[in-house]
Amino acid sequence: MKLSLLFPVSLLFPVCLAGLLSPRPQIHYSPYSPTHIPQPSPPRTKTCVVRSLGHGRDDGPAILRAARKCNNGGTVVLPRGQTYTVGTALDLTFLRHVDFDIQGKVQFTNDTDYWQSHAFQLTFQNATTFWQFGGEDVNIFGGGELDGNGQVWYDLYAQDIYILRPVILGIVGLAGGSVSDLLLRNGPFWNNIVVNSTDVVYNNITIRGGSTSNNPAKNTDGWDTYRSSGITIQNSDVQNGDDCVSFKPNSTDILVQNMVCNGSHGISVGSLGQYNNTYDIVENIYVYNITMINASDGARIKVWPGAPATLSGDLQGGGGRGHVKNVTYDTLHNVNNDYAIEVTQCYGQKNRTLCNMYPSELTISDIYFRHFTGTTSKKYAPKAGTVICSSPEVCGGIHATDIDVSTPSTDAVYYTCENVDDSLLELPCRSG
């Protein structure tokens, strides 16, 4: 195996590979397998070790050099026990047949002015990334930590909601690969985004973080998928402050299974229909074996209405077209969630009458909620959820079976159901 050492010549010395490389994880799918399983990666034949410069100096250029040297069949290693400072936006979308063995800690700098100017913009909901991986057959693993240095961003966002906050890990334009055995901490915005990618699996990811000031950590989604297909997210543990997983526009053939999510906004479809004259699709989604704790929702589908609406100063929209189809939430345990189920085509529009006057242009069909257990919070008790469509013409085929969710109230549990065929819902429905 060829070995490259990425540090100054004066520091070069022989390195023994024994014990240096992490074995590439053997990912198993259970109980369900994805529609598209990434092809096995061939063995890597060269290794590039990046040594941290230390003292907060920028290791970004060295990581980029290593990626270029070990492209087409190599492994880039960031050894354990080292902290890497990244102050350079890294475009790693050129990779072919590369493993990134991240054993140490990668921390992005707190230079918010630089990142707002240089982070990679992804053209959807103000999302940007510190670094982005793409190409073909890329595996990222190693047991290390990626730290987004989020506190400075939480405090800045409290002053200016229009700042662009980077995502910790962007997978952009990747055909086949995996991300596994990593800790993501202190995300300024979403933790993971998958864009224009196919056949990528995430396995054994831990997400942690939160604000230490009075300014909350906002929009810290665990995963967002966008214009991607064949994505699997499994066996992971998330503590965050927004969607645990969110299927954004044109997300298809996705499996999410064996997850624990604490403090989130649920496993969410959407939001969709935000952009006028745009056609959004989410279909063939299977979500299985989720424990959802202290969340706003367990399972959630959120669609914008047919006329413009404003959720907040930096989030408004409506009028987009498209469809949500063949989405299943199977086996979800609720622990102190505000709602077990929420379906809305009035996202961003608090005036229900106005929403019904301008029903969504985006259809919802073939939705299945089954085998839900647990107890909601007291926030809306005895109401345990809502299934609200803006019009029955654009929303149908929503099924709910074996839903055994209680509330802290002594009154009978119920769900608000409007403009929907409640004969398909084994729920105690009420209107209004």
Secondary structure, DSSP 8 states (H G I E B T S, - for coil): -EEEEES-GGG------TTTS---------S---SS---------EEEEE----TT-B-HHHHHHHHHHTTTTEEEEE-TT-EEEE-S-EEEEEEEEEEEEE-SEEEE---HHHHHHHSEE-SSTT-EESEEEEEEEEEEESS-EEE--HHHHHHHHHH-TT---EESEEEEEEEEEEEEEEEEE--SS-SEEEES-EEEEEEEEEEE---SSSS---S--SEEEESEEEEEEEEEEEE-SS-SEEE-SSEEEEEEEEEEEESS--EEEEEES-STT-EEEEEEEEEEEEEEES-SEEEEEEE--SS-EEEETTEEE---EEEEEEEEEEEEEEEEESEEEEEES-TT---HHHHHHS--EEEEEEEEEEEEEEEE-SSSTTEEEEEE-S-GGGB--EEEEEEEEE-SSSS--EEEEESS-GGGB-S-EE--
